């Protein structure tokens, strides 16, 4: 069988896993580009790596070892912007301690996996735009907006009704974007949705009243006007998943969730969890 034959398996009625790849011996050879290896409890060498607590959209199915990190949002002049914390020379990362009074430290180390750790925008002192910039491709509605144009609140006015034939309409309106970019240099891939469920989650309504106090405080501060965002890199093998991007996601119970078509990992954007992983070190920054 060709080496890459099972890399993008056809969607079927049963779950597919990559045989001979996810064993511990194989994971040790994944290297800096592989996500699974960073869950190992090893000492990271380099800049800004090591054991990191973070808040994620929860991985609820499939081979992904953990969820994808949430990016706190602020709205500035109607533009959707990801929060970037201040650089701490002592910590060696950009960090906001006790974010929103949650007891959770929000750090640039959250995004140091899957090769993102070598992106220029992830260096803690990097001067980059934090505005979410339109990245057309996944959703038809975004093709009407120029690539690189800031995403604004009014673009999501129909979020309570929006649908694209995948799952239920009205669950949330998504967009793909780039973050931490600078002119000609690409930023990192993120996805954002606006949803009534996020509003309920931020207010601790209904089932969300069962969230732990630290998570509730974090989400209340990290989401705005029903918007939630996350770094859109699957923690399994670094593919790019999506909320309502794949019709076949229904076969895996993921039509209203974030689905990775490569190996059928599923993430719940309405289930924030606090997890721990070993952030990969950043390559030394060139002088």
N, C-alpha and C positions, 0 to 999 in steps of 0.2 A: 504493500500500500504506500503511495507517495507520502512523504513526511507531512504535508499540509492538507491531506485529504479530509481530516476530521476537524480542521481549524474552524470552519464555518459550516457546521452540520445543518442539513435541511430540517425545517421545523416539522415535528411529528407529534403524535399524541402522547408520547412518553418522553421522559427526560433523558437528555444525552449528556454524558460526562466524557472528558478526555482521558482515555485509558493510557496508562503508562506515563502520565505527565504530572499528576497531582500527588504522587508519592513523596515522602520527605526527602529521599535522596535526590529526586529530580528537582524538587523545589530549591535545593541548595545551589543548583546551577543556573537558576533563572537569571541572576545578575541584577544590575541596577534597574533594568527596564521592567522586570517582572514584579507583580504586586504581591503575590502570595508569600514570597520569601520574607517580606518585611514584617510579617507577623511573628517571625521567630524571635525569641528573647536573646538577642545577641547585642554586643556593644557596637554601636555605629561609630565609624571613624570618619573624620572630615568635619565639615562645617554644619552645625545646626541639626545634626541627626540625633537619634536616641528615642527612648521610650516617651510616648506622647499620649495624653488623654485628649479626646476630641468628641464632638457631637456630630452625629451622622443621620442621614436618612437610612433607615434600617434595611439590611439585607434579610429578606424573609424566605428566599428559596434559591436553589442553585449553588454552584461551587464557590461563589465569591466568599472570601473569608470574613468580610466585615462590610459595613455600609460606606457610603460616600460622604465626605465632609461637607457640612452645611456652611454656606458663606453668609454671614450677617449682612443685612440690607439696610440702607438708608435711602431716603428720597430727597434729592436736591434740585429744586427748581423744576420738579416734575420728572427728572431723570432718575432712573434706577441705578443705584451705585452700591458696589460691594465695599464693606468696611475693611480697611487695612490698618492693623494696629501700629503703634509706635515702636520703633526699634529700641531694643534694650541691649546695651553693650554687655551688661552682666550676663544676660541669658543667651546672647548671640542670635536671637531671633526677634522678629516683630511680635510683640505680645501685648494683649490687653488683659491684665489680671483681674480676676473676679468680674468677668464681663456681665454687665447689667445687674450686678449684685447677685449673680447666680452661684458664685463660688467656683465657676469654671473659667480657666484661663484660655482665652482665644488666641491662637498662635499661628504664625506663618508655617510652622512645622507641620500643621495639619495637612498641608498640600504637598508634602515631600514624599511622593511615591510615583511610580509609573513614568519616570522620566521628567515629571513636572518639576522635580527638585532642581533640574538644571535650566529651567526656563528663566530668562533674565528678569521677568517680573516677580518671581518668587524670592529673589534675594531681598532680605528684609529692609535694606536701605534704598532699594531701587526706586527711582522716580518714574512712576507709571500712572496712567489714568485708571481710576477705579470705577469709572462709568461702565455699565454693561453695554457693549456695542453689538449691534445687530449682526447675526451670522446666518444668512438665509441658507436653506437647504432642506431642513427637516419638515418645515411647516409652510404650507402654501401661502398663508397670510403674510409671512415675512418677506416673500419675494417682491411684494409691493413697496418695500422699504429698502433703501440703498444699504449695501454692506458697509459696516462701520458706523452707521448712524446710531446715536444713542437711543436706547429703548426708553420709552416714557410711559407713565401711568395710563394716559388716555388711549394708548394702543391696546389696552386690555379691558376697555370699558364693557365689552360683551362677555366677560369671563363667566357670568352666571348662566349663560346659554350656549357658549361656544362648544362646538363638537366637530370632529372630522371623520365620523363614521367608525372610529375605533372606540370600543367601550361605550360608556354612557356620556351623553352631552351634559354640560353643566358641572362636571367634576372639577374642571380647572382649565385655564387657557395657558399653554406652554410657549416658550420661545427658547431658541438656541442663541448663545451670545459668546463673545470673548471678553475676558477681564484681564486687567493688569497689562495692557498693551501700550505700545509707544510708537506711533508713526508706522513705519514699514515693518516693524517687528511684530510677529503674531503674539497675542496674549494666550491665556490658558482657556480651554473650553469649559463653559458652564452651561447649565440649564436653569431656567426659572419658570415658575408657574404662579398664577394668581388664582386663588380658590377660596370658596366659602369655608372649606374645611380648615384652611390655614387660619382664617379669622377665628373660627371656633377653638382651634388649638392654642392660639395666642391668648385667648380669653379664658382658657380652661373650662370650656363648656362641654356638657355631655360626657362622652367617654374620655375626653381629654382631662377631665378632673382627676383622673387616676395617674396622670404623669407625676413623676417625682418632683419635689420642690425645686431642685436645681435645674432640671430640664425645663420645667414650666417657666422659670425666671429667664432662662437663656432664650427660649423660643419667643417669649413676649418681647424681648429686646431685639432679637435677631431677625424677626419678620416685621413687615410693615404693610398695612393696607391689604392684607391677604396674600402678599408675595413671599415666596420662599425660594432660595437658590442653593445650588450645590455644585461642587466640582464634578464635571461630567466625565469621569474616568472610572470604568469598572475596576473594582479592586481584585478581580480575578486575574485577567491577562491584559488589562489596560485598554480594552475596547471602549467604544463610545456608545453607551446605552441611550434610551430615550423614553420620555413620557408621551404615550400615544403616537409613536412613530412607526410601529410595526403591527400590521393587521394580525399576523400570526401569534402575537402575544396572548390572544384570547385562549389559545391552546394550552397555555401555562398559567391560567388564572391571573394574568397580568395586564388585561386590557385597560384597567384603570390605575395601573402602577407603572413604575419605571422598569423597563425590560431591556435586557442585553441580548441581542440576537445571536451573538457568537456562541455562547454556551448556556444560555437560558437562566442567567442569574436574574433575580427579581428584587426590586427595592420598593419600599413603601414610603412615598414622600410625606405621608401624614403620620409617620411613626418615628419620631426622633429618639435616638438612643445615645447614651454616653459609652464610649468604648476606648480601648487602648491599643496602640500598635507601635512598632518601631519605625520612626521616620527615617528615610534614607538621607544620608548626608549630602549637602550641596557640594558640587565640585568647587574647588578653590576659585574665587573670583579673580579674574585677570586684573592686574594693576594698570 
